[in-house]
Amino acid sequence: MNFIKLEAPNFAKREFEKLQEVISPFVKKASRYVFWSFPLIAVSIINVFVLLFGTGFDHSQISSLVIYAILGAIGMALSKEAKHQQVEIQRLSMDYIVNRIRNSDRVSDRVKEKYITLVT
């Protein structure tokens, strides 16, 4: 997500840029996982159904079924890892925002705690 194109004041854009620098490695990794997981799952499901129901089952197709099942399992594992990366991105974002609120010296502690409870 590109926060720079938002209609926001310059100080907010700078904060979004800093946040984006913190989470960008995780976003890249998660997007790669999603990019590869969907085709692997789709190809494996389609080919397994074609092999099982389209042509009928033959013992010579077992190796192809195993290969497509492994490809599907790899795709599902990548999808699961992408979900874990999304959770990590949310956790890092929340930690960054909470730390920025706590390090502020412009407002009182009571207001800081109010903002922290609103964010979390």
N, C-alpha and C positions, 0 to 999 in steps of 0.2 A: 504494500500500500504506500502510496506517495503522499505524505502529509504536507509537502511543500506547496501543493496546488490549492490548499484550503484557503478560504477567505478568513484570515485571522491576522491579528497584529503581528508585527515583526518579532517581538519577544516570544510570542507563542510559537511562531514558526521555528525559531532557533531551538526552543525546547523540544519540539517535535523532531527536528533534525538530530539532536543529541540522542533522543530516545530511539530513533531509527538506526543510528550508529550502533547502539547497544544490541538491538534485536536483529539486525540485518543478517549476521551469519546463520542464525537459527531459521530465519525466514527463507533464505536461499536453500538451506538443507531440506526444510519441509517441502518447499515447492518442487525440488528435484524428486523427492520421494513420491509425491503425489503424481508428478509427471510420468514416472516410470511404473507406478503401481496400477493405474487404470488400464493401460494397454495390456499389461501382463495378465491381469484378471480377465479382461474381456476376451483376449485371444484364447486363453486356456479354457474358459467356459464354453465359448462357441465351438472350439475344436473337440472338446470332450463330448458335448451333446451330438455333434455330427458323427463322431466315431461310434458312440454308443447307440444312438437312435436312428441315424441316417443310413448308415451302411450295414448295420447289424454287427453283432459282436463276433470277433474272430480272435483266436489266440495269437495271431501274428501282430495284432494291434496293441498288445499289452504294453510293449515298450513305448509306443506313442502316447498311450494313456498316462503312463507313469511320468513321462517328460512333461506333458501338459499339466498334470496335477502338480508337479514340482514348480512349474512356472506360475501356476495360480497361487501356490503357497508362498512363493517369493513375493508375488504382487500383494497378497494379503498382509504379509509381514511388513512390507514397505508402507502400506496404508496405515497399519497400526503404529508404526514408528513415526509417520507423519502426524498422527493424532497426538502422540507423546510430545513431539516437537511443538505443536500448537499450544499444548498445556504449558510447556516450558517458556514459550514466547509470552504467554499471558502472565506467568509468574514473574518473569524478568521485567515486564512492563510495569506490573503492579509494584514490585520492589523499587524500581527506579522512581516512580511517581511518589511513593510514600517517603522515600529518602529525600527527594527534593522538597517535599512539604515539611519534613522534620528539620531540614537544614536551613529553612527560611528564617530570617531574623526580622521580617517585616510585620509579622502578626504574633499575637499572644499564643501561648500553649493551648489554651482552651479552643481557640479558633482552628489551630492546627489539628487537634484531635477531632474536631467536628468535620473538617475536610477529609481526614483520613478515614473516618467512618463512612462518609459519603462515597469515597472512592472504592473502598473495599466492600 
